[in-house]
Amino acid sequence: MTWYHRITLIVALLVLMCSIAAAGTITLQTTTMDILLNETGTLNMTIINRGDVPAVDVNVFSYFDEKTYFIGNLGENTIQIPVDMHGKNPGTYNLIWKINYRDTKGYPYSAITNSKIVKQEPTAGNIYLIAADMKMQDNGQLEIIVKNRNTVKKTVSVNLYLSSELISEELKTISTEPNGQDSVIFNVVNNGANENSAYYYIASADYDETGKHYSVISSGTIIIEKQANVIWFGVIAVFAAIVVIAYFIMRKKK
């Protein structure tokens, strides 16, 4: 094999290396039952890994009371989570959970899920959310539409819940006009999300009125688009230049 062909082979191998992807997935399936309670109760959450790669160091974070519940290595696990609604108005609440875990190489991941809690009696307001899918690379702006179908003005707290691989503001408070529609913009920043991956998110809107609590959610997906690999293109360009130079040097020696 000549020097020219050896260099050409190296360039071809570099191109091949750029296209190799890691095999194996972790796919978590989470099941919770909606519960009705007076002041306290217990929520059962079942988490199953449907993927072909083990999930380790698994824990569940509750946004409701900011507590973390540890599981460890995940097979098919059912955990019991105490729910304390003392001091809360009667009504419907959407509880959001973040499931944190690692693969066997120690790389961290997370996923968002939710469950519904009703204290004493359910409530159904006239506030609606519309969430949409979004594509981004390093950052993006996620739009959540809030519709007020009431005949009076409402002050609503809008929350955005993301996987740890994405960062944004978590809470915005808006005043919606009667029969009006508002656009709430959240700035989302990539915090280590994988390219060509989709991340499920949940948006919620909550408010209290006449001693009762109202809550509504909507969800969507944030897709991380693949970026051009400038470094590899640079390496390939350098080797291509070496090939060209070597070719002309060899021609001059003949």
Secondary structure as UniProt FT lines:
FT   HELIX           3..18
FT   STRAND          28..32
FT   STRAND          35..37
FT   STRAND          40..49
FT   STRAND          55..62
FT   TURN            63..66
FT   STRAND          67..74
FT   STRAND          76..84
FT   TURN            86..87
FT   STRAND          91..102
FT   TURN            104..105
FT   STRAND          108..119
FT   STRAND          127..130
FT   STRAND          134..136
FT   STRAND          139..148
FT   STRAND          154..161
FT   TURN            164..165
FT   STRAND          166..167
FT   STRAND          171..176
FT   TURN            178..179
FT   STRAND          181..190
FT   TURN            195..196
FT   STRAND          197..209
FT   TURN            210..211
FT   STRAND          212..224
FT   HELIX           230..253
//
